[in-house]
Amino acid sequence: MTLFNVKVGKKVTVSGYTLSAYYRKKLAKFGITDNCVITVLGVSPFGGTQKVSVNGVNFAVGKKISEGIIVKYV
């Protein structure tokens, strides 16, 4: 399952990626690494961008990137 498929309010852990090394490095700067816990806080009205929380920091993740993050429920 990918991060894009997670419903609002659910917590998941990262188990892998289908993204290039470029995007994985960018995600690591935000604290999104293997086995980190991500909480989905909201989704844009048209289902594109997700608002997520990682280690108490909130930010937005675009659809292309969230579809490349493989997760599993906590």
C-alpha positions as CSV (number, residue, x, y, z in Angstrom):
1,M,0.0,0.0,0.0
2,T,1.2,3.5,-0.7
3,L,1.0,6.7,1.4
4,F,-1.5,8.1,-1.1
5,N,-4.0,5.4,-0.1
6,V,-4.0,6.1,3.6
7,K,-7.1,7.7,5.1
8,V,-7.0,10.9,7.2
9,G,-6.1,10.3,10.8
10,K,-4.4,7.0,10.3
11,K,-0.8,6.2,11.3
12,V,1.6,4.2,9.2
13,T,5.3,3.3,9.0
14,V,7.5,3.5,6.0
15,S,8.5,0.1,4.6
16,G,10.0,1.0,1.3
17,Y,10.1,3.2,-1.8
18,T,9.5,3.2,-5.5
19,L,11.1,6.6,-5.9
20,S,14.5,7.6,-7.3
21,A,17.5,8.3,-5.0
22,Y,17.0,12.0,-5.6
23,Y,13.5,11.9,-4.0
24,R,14.6,9.6,-1.2
25,K,17.3,12.1,-0.2
26,K,14.8,14.9,-0.2
27,L,12.4,12.9,2.0
28,A,15.3,12.0,4.4
29,K,15.8,15.7,5.0
30,F,12.2,15.9,6.2
31,G,12.7,12.9,8.5
32,I,10.9,10.4,6.3
33,T,13.1,7.4,6.5
34,D,12.5,3.6,6.8
35,N,10.4,2.7,9.8
36,C,9.4,6.3,10.7
37,V,5.8,6.9,11.7
38,I,3.7,9.2,9.5
39,T,0.3,10.5,10.4
40,V,-2.0,11.7,7.6
41,L,-3.6,15.0,8.8
42,G,-5.5,15.9,5.7
43,V,-6.0,15.7,2.0
44,S,-6.6,18.5,-0.5
45,P,-10.2,18.7,-1.9
46,F,-9.2,17.2,-5.2
47,G,-7.1,14.4,-3.8
48,G,-3.7,15.7,-4.8
49,T,-1.6,16.9,-1.9
50,Q,-1.6,15.3,1.6
51,K,-0.8,17.1,4.8
52,V,1.3,14.7,7.0
53,S,3.0,14.8,10.4
54,V,6.4,13.2,11.0
55,N,8.1,13.6,14.4
56,G,5.8,16.5,15.3
57,V,6.6,18.4,12.1
58,N,3.7,19.1,9.6
59,F,4.2,19.5,5.9
60,A,2.6,18.7,2.6
61,V,3.5,15.8,0.3
62,G,2.5,15.8,-3.4
63,K,0.6,13.0,-5.1
64,K,3.6,11.8,-7.2
65,I,5.8,11.4,-4.1
66,S,3.1,10.0,-1.8
67,E,2.4,7.3,-4.5
68,G,6.1,6.3,-4.3
69,I,6.2,5.7,-0.5
70,I,5.3,2.2,0.5
71,V,3.8,2.0,4.0
72,K,2.1,-0.4,6.4
73,Y,-0.3,0.3,9.3
74,V,1.1,0.7,12.8
